[in-house]
C-alpha cells in the first residue's frame, strides 16, 4: 500500500505511468506499520 505525497490519498496499485490517479503526482510513500522493535544488548 502506498500513499500519495501531494494529496495523501491511499494508492494500492501504482500504474505503469507511476502517477496518482487523483492528482497526477509522481511521489509516493510506502505505508509501514508502527512496530516497536526491542533489541537486547550483551
Residue pairs with C-beta under 8 A, 6 or more apart in sequence:
1 10
1 11
1 12
1 30
1 31
2 10
2 11
2 12
2 14
2 28
2 29
2 30
2 31
3 9
3 10
3 11
3 28
3 29
3 30
3 31
4 10
4 11
4 20
4 22
4 23
4 25
4 27
4 28
5 25
5 27
5 28
5 29
6 20
6 23
6 25
6 27
7 20
7 22
7 23
7 25
9 20
9 22
9 23
10 31
11 20
11 21
11 28
14 28
15 21
18 26
19 25
19 26
20 26
20 28
